[in-house]
Amino acid sequence: MPIGVPKVPYRIPGDEEATWVDLYNVMYRERTLFLGQEIRCEITNHIKGLMVYLSIEDGSSDIFLFIDSPGGWLILGMAIFDTMQTVTPHIYIICLGIAASMASFILLGGEPTKRIAFPHTRIMLHQPASAYYRARTPEFLLEVEELHKVREMITRVYALRIGKPFWFVSEDMERDVFMSADEAKAYGLVDIVGDEMIDEHCDTNPVWFPEMFNDW
């Protein structure tokens, strides 16, 4: 059984013959990125760097970000969100599997009308949590105050992006709220449920996602 990242043949522009290239490097060349793990420093820097590079390379073509993540570090998720708002290309978000906690915040950051969840996706939002609860009392109190500010900021972003009152979102974030793809669409977290897109664009012939998007 093959071990590691598979390689596929890819002809680099200017070369006469195809060479075997890491699958994900080929996908990056096609402006397709993946967040398929917990949000930590390495994957965050990886995604931010690729978004900035692809924006410099071509500021008009869309970037596609596939998400299947349980969430992760609060500030790192905010950094990805802010990068998505800063780069010139529109960011398509395609959610498969789960987008929980900060991953749902990143899902929310996709270009409006271009946020997609597939039928069996689960999406969860809740209030941000601190990783420093074992700190001494003075530091803990400072951490709580900072966390309160960050929570208010994130709640305002949710409220603005989904078009609901601040108090409404704040109440929901008091607990873990799990949603299906249809429920997330009704809530405003996504714009399209994947089976709707497939019915409209594919009929009986499967088409690779970016080609489907170009038809919109």
C-alpha positions in Angstrom: 0.0 0.0 0.0 1.4 3.5 -0.9 2.7 5.4 2.1 2.8 9.2 2.3 1.3 11.9 0.0 0.6 10.4 -3.5 2.3 11.9 -6.6 0.6 12.5 -9.9 2.0 13.4 -13.4 2.0 17.2 -14.0 3.5 19.2 -16.8 4.9 22.4 -15.6 4.4 25.3 -18.1 7.5 25.4 -20.4 8.4 21.7 -19.8 8.0 19.2 -22.7 7.2 16.3 -20.5 5.2 15.7 -17.3 6.9 15.0 -14.0 5.6 13.3 -10.9 4.6 15.9 -8.4 3.2 15.9 -4.9 -0.6 15.8 -5.2 -1.1 18.8 -3.0 1.4 20.9 -4.9 -0.5 20.2 -8.0 -3.7 21.3 -6.3 -2.0 24.5 -5.1 -1.1 25.3 -8.7 -4.8 24.9 -9.5 -5.6 27.5 -6.6 -7.1 24.8 -4.4 -6.2 24.7 -0.7 -7.0 22.3 2.1 -7.7 22.8 5.9 -8.1 19.2 7.0 -6.8 19.2 10.5 -6.8 21.1 13.8 -5.9 24.7 13.4 -2.3 25.1 14.6 0.7 27.3 13.7 2.1 25.2 10.8 -1.1 24.8 8.9 -2.1 28.4 9.5 1.2 29.8 8.1 0.9 27.4 5.2 -2.6 28.6 4.2 -1.9 32.3 4.8 1.3 32.1 2.7 -0.4 30.3 -0.2 -3.3 32.7 -0.2 -0.9 35.7 -0.4 1.2 34.1 -3.0 -1.8 33.1 -5.2 -3.1 36.6 -4.8 0.1 38.1 -6.0 0.3 35.6 -8.9 -3.2 36.2 -10.1 -5.5 38.7 -8.3 -8.6 38.0 -10.3 -9.0 34.2 -10.3 -10.8 32.6 -7.4 -9.2 30.5 -4.7 -10.9 27.4 -3.4 -10.5 26.3 0.3 -11.8 22.9 1.3 -12.5 22.6 5.1 -12.8 19.5 7.3 -11.5 20.7 10.7 -12.5 20.4 14.4 -11.3 23.9 15.0 -8.3 24.9 17.0 -6.4 28.0 18.3 -8.5 31.1 18.5 -6.0 33.7 17.3 -4.7 31.5 14.5 -8.3 31.0 13.1 -8.7 34.8 13.2 -5.5 35.2 11.3 -6.7 33.0 8.5 -10.1 34.8 8.5 -8.3 38.2 8.2 -6.1 37.0 5.4 -9.2 35.8 3.5 -10.6 39.3 3.8 -7.3 41.0 2.7 -6.3 39.1 -0.5 -7.8 40.2 -3.8 -9.3 37.0 -5.1 -12.6 35.7 -3.9 -12.3 32.7 -1.6 -14.7 29.8 -2.2 -15.2 27.8 0.9 -16.3 24.1 0.5 -17.1 22.3 3.7 -16.8 18.5 3.9 -17.0 16.5 7.1 -17.0 19.0 9.9 -16.3 22.7 10.5 -16.4 23.2 14.3 -15.4 26.1 16.5 -12.9 28.3 14.8 -13.3 26.3 11.6 -16.9 27.5 11.4 -15.6 31.1 11.8 -13.2 30.5 8.8 -16.2 29.0 6.9 -18.1 32.2 7.6 -15.2 34.2 6.1 -15.7 32.9 2.6 -17.0 35.2 -0.1 -20.8 35.7 0.3 -22.7 33.5 -2.1 -19.6 31.3 -2.4 -19.8 29.3 0.9 -20.8 25.7 0.3 -21.5 22.8 2.7 -22.1 19.3 1.5 -25.2 17.4 2.7 -23.6 15.3 5.5 -21.5 18.1 6.8 -21.7 19.1 10.5 -21.1 22.6 11.5 -20.7 23.8 15.1 -20.2 27.2 16.7 -19.6 28.1 20.4 -17.9 30.7 22.5 -14.1 30.9 22.4 -12.3 29.2 25.2 -9.0 30.0 27.0 -6.0 27.7 27.0 -4.5 29.4 30.0 -6.9 28.4 32.8 -4.1 27.1 34.9 -2.4 30.4 35.2 -2.1 32.2 38.6 -5.0 34.3 39.6 -3.8 37.8 38.4 -2.9 36.4 35.0 -6.1 34.4 34.9 -8.2 37.5 35.5 -6.4 39.4 32.7 -6.9 36.4 30.4 -10.7 36.4 31.2 -10.9 40.1 30.4 -9.1 39.6 27.1 -11.2 36.6 26.2 -14.3 38.6 26.8 -13.1 41.2 24.3 -12.3 38.6 21.7 -15.6 36.8 22.2 -17.5 40.1 21.7 -15.4 40.8 18.5 -16.1 37.3 17.1 -19.8 37.5 17.9 -20.1 40.9 16.1 -18.4 39.3 13.0 -20.9 36.4 13.1 -23.8 38.8 13.6 -22.7 41.0 10.7 -22.0 38.2 8.3 -25.2 36.2 8.9 -27.4 39.2 9.3 -28.8 38.5 12.8 -28.8 40.6 16.0 -25.8 40.5 18.2 -27.8 39.3 21.2 -29.2 36.4 19.1 -25.8 35.1 18.1 -24.4 35.7 21.6 -27.1 33.5 23.2 -26.4 30.7 20.7 -22.7 30.9 21.5 -23.3 30.2 25.2 -23.4 26.5 24.3 -22.3 24.1 21.5 -24.7 24.5 18.6 -24.4 21.7 16.0 -26.1 22.2 12.6 -26.6 20.2 9.5 -25.8 21.7 6.1 -29.4 22.8 5.6 -29.6 24.3 9.1 -26.3 26.1 8.5 -27.8 27.6 5.3 -30.9 28.7 7.1 -28.8 30.2 9.9 -26.7 32.1 7.3 -23.3 30.4 7.8 -23.3 29.0 4.3 -25.0 30.0 1.0 -25.4 26.7 -0.8 -25.9 23.0 0.1 -23.8 20.7 -2.0 -26.6 18.5 -3.4 -28.4 21.6 -4.7 -25.3 22.5 -6.6 -24.8 19.0 -8.0 -28.4 18.8 -9.2 -28.1 22.1 -10.9 -24.7 21.7 -12.6 -24.0 18.0 -12.9 -27.1 16.1 -13.9 -25.6 12.7 -14.4 -22.0 13.7 -15.3 -19.6 14.6 -12.5 -17.5 17.7 -13.1 -14.5 18.9 -11.1 -15.5 21.6 -8.7 -13.6 24.6 -10.1 -15.1 24.0 -13.5 -18.6 24.0 -11.9 -17.8 27.3 -10.2 -16.7 28.9 -13.4 -20.2 28.3 -14.9 -21.8 30.4 -12.2 
